[in-house]
Amino acid sequence: MRLEAVDQRLVVLVLALLGIGVVMVFSASSVTAYVNFNTPYYFLIRQLIWALLGGAAAWFFSRFDYHQFRRHSKALAILTLILLGAVLVPHVGRVIAGGRRWLGFGPLEFQPSELAKLALAIVFADTLTSGRFPPKDLKKGYLPHIAAVGLVFFLVLKEPDLGTALCLGGTAFIMLYLAGARASALIGTLLLAIPALIYEVIHKAYRLQRLLAFLNPAKTALGSGYHTLQALFALGAGGFFGVGLGRSAFKFFYLPEQYTDSIFAILGNELGFVGGAAVLVLFVLLLWRGFKIAAEAPDAFGRLLAAGLTSMILLQALLNIAVVTDSLPVTGVPLPFISYGGSSLVFTLAGIGILLNISRQRRQPS
């Protein structure tokens, strides 16, 4: 097959988001970095290193024939489950901020749940288009996939990381739907999952507090509602054009997680409604390019893989922004390309590389 040029519009969109991310990480983290490490550039330098590593991963996978993933999807699934299990083992998984989500190798930290996002898209695209597990067949196809995503969901939830678990579950449902699963089966599964999700929220005191804070953050302004209120204050204070890049007062320890999960609030404060809307438009355009690549893919595996990767990125962005704007209860999910974080950025850019490889093999109009 003759390879075409990569989708240049997707490249431009990703570079724009990545550029905004690097600038905003520096702006949002400079105060914390100076206080804790005596230099405002601490997080900026690390974000640039991760961006370069992620860029290298994107370049590699844009030239790696995505069809090769079919040969290794089973091994990838097994490796992902092993790593997700290992992170829960005491003295193996690292505990940071109350969550056991990282595996450490010296100064390096790796989050297996980020690999799980990429692995789920690849494995589901393979199995759902192989013919061995037809998604319309309840016993042979649908239930095995639900059991698989249920296992991954459970392992990630035990870390605990409800936000990532929801992104994984949402992506799986989108891929099952696109692959031809019956709507009645999907709706039935959702109805059965809702009581279990409610139990998880009620069973964990901090999740219940977050839910109550979401319903009325002002009632617990100095407790569980503090994070939500500060994010809303930051967005509101930004107005239409913002207070100016680098001038946010909320990064002076008023807003928790200001350069990771809450970075969109700092962005909205400094760049205003215009800056926030621009980021939203970039994500919408990325959704358009991702699904256009899926529509033009040369085979069913490529179509479903492109749709899965695109859905994963957009669901994560949607969940992050919904939390910051108090449209959903607080849950920790980074904003793709923009939040500070190594594992998230590298694996997201690797996914973009796979999308670019699919775009190189797109079908040409006759």
N, C-alpha and C positions, 0 to 999 in steps of 0.2 A: 504494500500500500504506500502510495506517495504521501509523504508528510507535508502538511501545509505549515504556514507560519502560525505561531501561537496567537491566541485571542489578545490582541494588543489593548483593546478597551478594558479587559479584565486586569491586565498588568497595570494600566494607568490608575484604575480604581483602587487596586491594592496598594500601590505606591502612595497614593494620596492619603488613604487611611493610615498607612504605616508612618508617613511623615507627620501627620497630625498627632499620632500616638507618641512618637518620640518627643515632639515639642511639648505635649501636654504632660508626659511623664516627668520631664525635667521641671516644668513649671509647678506641678502638683507635689513633687517629692523634694524639691530643693531645700525647704525649711527642715523637714525631717532628716534629710541626709546631712545637713550642716550640723544639726544638734547632736546626732548620733555618731557621725563619722568625720566631723570636722571638715567636710567638703560638700558643696552643693551638687557635685557631679557624680556622687556615688551611684545612684540608681540610673542616671542617664548613661553612664559608661556601660553598666551591665545590660541595660536595655539595647544599646547599640550592638553589643556583642551578640546578644540573643537574636537581634534582627539580622545580623550578618550570617549567623548559623542557620536561621530560618530561611534566609534568602538562598543560601547554598543548598538547603534541602529542597526548596522550590525549584531551583535550577536543575538539580539532579532528577527529581521526579517528573519534571516537564519533558525530560529526554528518556525516561524509563517507560517502556511500553506497558501501559496499564493492564494489558491482557495477562502479563506475567503474574499479577496478583492472584489470579485464579488458581495457579499452581500452589501457592503458598498460603491460601486463605485459612486452611485448617490449622497449620502451624501457627499462624498469626493469632487465631482464636485461642489456641491452647496457651500460648505465651502471655496473652492479655489476661486470661483468667488466673494464671499462676502469679503474675505481678499484682493483680488486684487482690488476690488472697494474701500474698506476702506482705503487702502494706498494712494489713490488719494484725500481723503477728507482733507481739510485744518485743521490743529491742531490735526489731527489723524495720518496721515502719516508723518514720519520724513524726513526733507529735509537735505541731506548731499551731498556736492560737486555739488549742482545744480540739483540733482535728488531726486524725492520723491518716494523712493523704499522701505522704511523700516517702520515697526511698532515697537514701542518701549514700553517696559515694564520695567520701572526703568532703570537700567544700561544695560539691555539686549536689543538686537536689532534682529529683525526677518525679513527676506526678503520673502514675499509671493510668488514672482516669482520662488523661488527655490522649494517651495512646488508644484507650478504649473507644473514644469518639471516632478516630480514624479507622480502627479495626472493625467497628460495627458497620460502618458504611461499606467497607470492602467485603466483609463476610456476607452480609445480607444481600448485597448486589450479586455476589456469586451464587449463593444458595437459592435465591428467589428466581434466578434466570437459568438455573441449571437444568430444570425439568424434573429433578429428583424430588423436590419438595414443593409441589404446586400450591401456591398460597390460597387458591379457592378450595382446596381439599382440606377440610377441617382437621382430620387426623394426621394425614401424611405431611401437610405443609404448614398450615396456619398455627396449630398448637405447638409444634416443635420450635417455631420461631418465637412465639410468645414465651415459651419456657426459657429459651436462650436469653432473650432480652430481660426476662424477669430475674434470672440469675445475676446478670451484670448489674441490673438496677439494684438488687439487694446488696451486692458487694460494695457498690459505690455509696449506697445509703448508709451502710455501716461505718463509713469513714469518720464522721457523717458528712455527706455532700448532696443534699437534696436537689440543689440547683442543677448540678451536672447530671444527676440521675434523671431529672425531668427532661433535660435536653436529649439524653440518650433514648428515653422512652418515646419522646415526641418524634424524633427522627425515625425510629423503628416503625412507628405507626404510619408516618408519611410514606416510607418506602413500601410497607405492606400494601397500603392503599394504591400506590402507583403501580405496584406489581400485579394488582388484580384481586386482592383479598376482598371478600364480601363485606359490604358496609355493615350488614347486620352483625357479623362476627366482631368487627372493630368496635361498634357501638356497645355490644354486649360486654366486651372486655373492659371498656372504659367504665361502664356501670358497675362492674365487679371490682374494679381497681379503686374507685372513689372511696368506699368504706375503709379499705386498707390504708389509703393515703390520709384519711381523716384520723384513723387510729394513730398513725405515725406522728401526726401533728400534735394530737392530744397527749400521747404517751411521753413525748419529750417536752419538759417544762419550758425550755428556751424557745422551742418552736411555737408553743401555745402563746407565750408572751409576745412573740413577733406577730402572730396573727391578731392578737388583741390590740397591739400597737398600730397595726395596719388599719384596723377598723376605727381607732380613735387615738392617733399619735399624741395629741395634745394632753390627753389624760395621763400619760406617762412620759412627760416631756424631759424629765431628768433620768429616766430609766430606759425601758425597751423602746420607747418612742423617740429617743434622742437622735439616733442615727437618721431616721426618716425625716424628722423636722429639720435637721441641719441641711440635709440634701435639698429639701424643698426651699428653705431659706436661701441657699446658695443659688438655686435656679431662679427664684423670684428676684433676688437682688441683681442678677445679671441683666434684667430688662431685655430690650430688643437688641442692643449692640454690645452688651457686656461692659464690665468695668475696665477691661484692657488686659492683654496677655501678660501673665506674670504678676498681676496685681490683686489676685484673690486673697481676701483676709481669712477665708475658711480653711486654707491649708496650714494655718498656724494652730493646728491641733484642735480646731473646732469640729471638723468633719472627720469621722473615722474612715479608715481605708481610702484616703483621699487620692492616692495614685494607683490603686488597684480596682476594687469593685465599685468605688464611688467616683471614679475619674470623670464620668459624664457630668456630674454635678459641678465639678471645678471647671470643666470645659464650658458648661452653660453659664457659669458665673463670669468667666473671663471673656468669652466670645459671644455671650448672649443667645437670644433666640435664633439669630442668624447662624451662628456657629453650630448650635445644636441641630437646627434644621438641615444644614449642609451635610453633617455627618449622617443623618437619617436618609437623605437623598442618596448619598454614596452607597449606603447599605441596600437601598431599594434597587439602585442600578446594578449592584453586585448580584442581587437576586435575579434580575433580568438576564445578565450575562451568563450566570450559572445555569439557568434553565434553558437558555438558548443553546448553550453548549450541549446540554442533555438532549435537547430536541434534535440536534444535528449529529449526535454520536453515531458511529457506524454499526453498533449492535446493541442489544438489550442490556447487556452487562454495563457498557459504557453509559447508556442513558440513565440507568438506575443508580450507578455509582456517582455520576455527576449530580443528579438530583439529591442524593443522600448527603454528599459533602456540602452542597450549597445550603440545604435545609439545616444541617447541623450548625453552620456558621450563623445563619440568620436567626434561628431559634435562640441561640446564645445571646446574640445582640439584642433581640427583642426582650428576653427575660431580664437582662441587665438593665436596660433602659426603663422597663416597666417597674422594676424594683426602685430605681433612683427617683422616678416620678410618682412613687406611691400608688402605682396601679396594681401592684402585687406585694405580698408580704416580703420582708427582707430575706434574701437568700444569697449566698456568696457565689456569684458567677462573674468572671472577668468579661470586659467588653472586647471582642476580638480585634486584634491589630492595635488597640489603643491602650488598654490597661497594661500595667507593668506585670511581667511574668515570663519566665523562660520556657517552661514546658508548653504552656498554652500557645505562645507565639510561634515556637518552632513547629509544633504539630499542625497548627492552623495554616502556616505557610507551606508545609509539606502537602496538605490537602489542596491548596491552591495550585501547587506544582502538578498534582495528579489531574486537576481540572484542565490545566494548560495542555497536558499531554493528550487528553481526550479531545481538546479543541484542535490539536494538530492532525488528528486522524478523522476529522469530521467529514461527513458525506458531502459531496459537491453536487449542486443542482444539475440535472441533465439538460 
